[in-house]
Amino acid sequence: METNFTHHQSAHCENGVASNLLKHNGLNISEPMVFGIGSGLFFVYLPFLKVNYAPAISYRPMPGQIFNKLANRLGLKIKRQKFSSEANAIKALDENLKNNIPSGLQVGVYNLTYFPDEYRFHFNAHNLVVYGKTETDYLISDPVMENVTTLTHDELNKVRFAKGAFAPRGQMYYPIQIPQNVDLKGAIVKGIKNTCRDMLAPMPIIGVRGIRFVAKQIRKWPVKNGTKKANHYLAQMVRMQEEIGTGGGGFRFIYAAFLEEASVILENSELKILSQEMTAIGDLWRDFAVEASRIYKNRSTKEDAYNTIADELLAIADKEEVFFKKLKQAIR
């Protein structure tokens, strides 16, 4: 059982799965466009929720929201299913494959055998496409991989029912209806407005204010928790930014690519200028990650290293606040 499915490598899993599934179903939409229309750029700090024994930090919204918002704004219908029974999850996937329906799955990363060991940790919001099955294996299009790959039946079942935070519960999703004509311009504007609202939200743990809040916490971590734990917290922040926030800079480079594409579609030259500004902000995030990694690897030469990177983070927050206010004005 194998569907004629074309694999396209992407920077991030959910964007890539959405783009690949939609291309397969006749809607040619890029990964950055999926991300931008789906309001994928975000920041939230959840000190009360621990992931890998560190406070949860995310540079994107909850798993599934990007594709759901994209679908809503373009008038697409997506079917999503979760399962309490592993047998029912297998049956539903196999039925789709029999009907030549490639299916997106949310899975855990830890037991993905084709991932290098350094990328396998307890994170349950990865996405991939299953497009076929043999007697021993499922055929996998994982958009962050260069080429298609496989998982045995048991391996796929294990990652579909991984335990812990954001447990996928066998989640499967796929488009069931795509209109012939979509309002791309309207969807782009809605996506940008949503992102501006999120990043300028008057809440202390979200958006620009959330970034400032984390900067304050970084100053406290070594004193409050000791160097070892503080270094672990910092490493987790960088991991979420540069590995889970694939594409680098906590998705800022992908968003810059979206704005460049949107500038052409909307015939709005301001968006192209703002795309360049967002790229520069992404560079600052990457510089922050490099300096943070020196600290948790005990290679920093800075005397007051934690306060130094906290200052860098505050400078990023200031630039993002200015940026999103300009972006909000640019699409009025």
N, C-alpha and C positions, 0 to 999 in steps of 0.2 A: 504494500500500500504506500504509494508516494504521489504527492501532489506536485505539479509543475510550479514550484515556488522559487522566486528569485531572491537570493540573499544579498542584502546591502549592508555593509559594515557601517556603524554609526558611533557617535561619541558616548551616548547614554542609552541604557536599555529600554526604558519605557517609551521614550521618543522614537527609538529605532524600531521597536515592535509595532507601534502605532503606524509609523510611516510605511513600513514593509507590508503590513496587513492591508492598508488602504491602497497602496500601489498595486498589490495583488488583485484587489477588487475594483481597479480601474480609476482610482483617484490619485493622481500623481502629486504628492505633497512631500516637501523636504522635511528632514528632521528638525532644523531650526524653526520652520513654520509650525510644525506640530507643537514644539515647545512654547513658542510665543503666543499662538492662539489659545493654547491650553493653560496660559498663565503659569508656566513652570518655574519662573524665577521667584525665589522666596527666601526668607530667613526666619527661623524660629529656634529659640533656646528653651529647653524644657528641663530645668535642673531637678525636678521631682521625678523624672523618668530616666532610668539608667539603661544605656545600651553598651554592652561590653564593659560594664562596671564604671562607666563615665556618664556625665550628664548628656542627655540627648541634644544634639544640634543637627538641624537639617537646613539645607540650602534649596529645598524644593518642597512642595506640598505633599500631603499624604499619598501613598501609592494608589494609583488608579485615577486620581483627580485630573491629571493632565489630559489623559485620553477622554475622560468623561466630559470635561469642559470643552475640549476640541469638538467632540461629537455634538454636544448641545448647541454650540455656536455655528456649526456647519449643517445642522439638521440631519445628522447621521443617527442610526440606531445601532447600539452596541449591546450584545447579549453578554451578561456576566453571570457566572454560576460559582457557588461555593458548595462544598460537600462535607457532610459529617461522616460519610462512609467512603473508604478508599476504593472499595469495589465499584461503587457508583461513579466515582471520579474517573476511574479507568474506563468504565463502560461508556461514559459520555464522550470522553476524548476519542476513543476508538470509533465510536459512531460518527463523529465529525470527520475523522480521517477517511472512513469508508465513503463519506459523501463529498470528499475532496475539499474539506474546509480546514485550511491551516488555522491553528488556534493559539492564541497568546496565553501564556501561563505565568502566574506569579510564583516564585520558588525561593527556597533558601539557598544561600551561596556556599555554605560550609561543605556540603557534600557534592558540589559540582566537580566531578572528577577531571574535567578537561581544563579547569582553572589551575594556574600555578599555585603552589602551596601558600605563597605570601598573600594571595588575594582571597583565600578561603577562610572566612571567619563567620561568626554568627550574625548574619544579616538576612532578613527574610523578605525583602522587597525587590528582589531581582526579577527581571522579565525576559522571557524568551518565546520563540515560536516553535511548536511541533508541527511538522508538515508531512510526516510519514512514519511508517512502522515496518520493521522486519520481524522475523521470528524471535530475534534476540534483543533488538534495539529499537529505540525511537530516534527518528531523524530530527535533529535540532538545528534551528537557525537562531543562534544567539547573536544579536546585533553588535555586541562589543567585540566579537571574535572576527578575525579576518575571513575565515572560511566556515562552512557548515560543519557540524560535528554530530556526535551521537551520545546517547545515554542508554544503558541497559534498562529493561523494564523495571527492575528493582531500584536502580539508581534514580530514575525519574520519579517513581512513587515516593522515594525517601525525600527528595527535595520539594515535592508538591505538598508534603505533609510535615515539613520541618516545624519544630516546636519553638516557642519563645515569643518575643515581641513581634507584632505584625505577622503572626503565623498565617501562612497563605491558605490553609484549609482546602487545598486542591484547586484554588481559584483558576477558572478558565474564562476567556473572553474572546469575542470575535465580532466583526461587523455583520449585521444582517440586512441593513438597508442603507444605500447611499444614493442621494438624489442626483439627477443628471447635472443640474446646475446648482452650485453652491455659492453663497455670498461671501467670497473670500475677503473683500474689503471690509464689510461690516464685522466679520469675525475677528479680523486683525485689530480693529479699533476696540472692540469689546475686550479682547485679550490684553491689550496694552493698558486700558483703563483699570482692569482688575489688578494687574501687576502693580500699577502705581498706588492703588488703594492699599494693597497688602504691604508694600514697602514703606509707605508713609503712615501706616496705621498708628493710632494713638494708644498703643498697648506696649508695655515695657519689655515684652519678650519676643515681639514680632517686628520684622522689617528693620529699618534703620535704628529704631530704638532698641531692638533686640541686639543688634551688633554693638551698640554702646554699652548695653548691660553686660554682655560677655566681656568686653574690655575691662570693665570694673571688676568682674569676677576673676579675670586672669591675674590681676594685681594681688588678689587675696589668696589664690590657690596655694602658692608655696608656703605661706604663713599658716593658713588654716588647715591644710591637708598634708604638708610635708612635700619635699621635693619629688620623691618617687611617684606619689599619686598625682601631683600637679603635672609632672611630665607625661603621665599616662593620659590625663585629661586633654593635654595639649596635642598629644599624638592622635587621639580620637577625633579631635576637631579637624586636624589636617587630613586625616583619612576620609572624613565625611566630605571635606571640601575637594580633595584632589582625586580620590578613588571612587567614592560613591557619587560625588559631584563630578562625574567624568566629563572630560572635555576641558577641565582645568578651571581654576579660579571660581569654584562654586557655581558653575554654569554661566559665568559672565561672558565667556567667549561665544558660547552657543547663542546667547541672547543678542550679542552684537551682530552675529550673522543673521539672525531673524530680523533685526531692525534694518539692516542693509537690504535684505530681500523685500521687506515691507515698504521701504522708501520708494522702490520701483513700482510696486503694485499700487500704492496710494498716491504716487507722483508727488512725494513730499520730501524735498531735499533736506529738511531739518533732521529727518530720521537717519539719513546717511551720516550727518555730522555727529549725531548722538550715538550712532553705532561705533564711531571711532573713539568717542569718549568712554563708552562702555568697555571697549577693548583695553584702553589705558587703565581703567579701574580693575579689570581682570588681571592686568600685569601687577598691580599693587597687591591684589589678593595672593597672587603667586609668590611675590616677594615675601609677603607675610608668612606663607607656608614654608618657604626655604629657611627663613630665620627661626621660625618655630621648631622646625625639624632639627636645626643645629642645637637648640636648647634641650629637647628631649633625648637627643643622642649624646648629650654632654660635650658638644663641640663648639659651643658658643664662646666667643671671646669678649662678649659684652659684660660689663660689671653688673649692671642692673637689668638683666636680660628680660625678665618678665614685664617690668614696667615699660621697657623699650617697645616690645611688641604690642603691649596694650595701647601705647601712644600711636603706633602704626594703624591699629584697628580703629581707633577713634578718628584718625585722618581719613580712613576709607569710608567710615560712616558719614562723615561730613560731605565727602564728595558724592556719595550715593544719594544723600538727601537733596543736594542741589540738582543732581542728574534727574531724579524721578520727578521733581517739581517742573523741570524743563520739559521732560517727556510728556507729562500731563498736559502742559500748555500746547505742545506741538501737535496733538491730535484732537484738539477741541474743535 
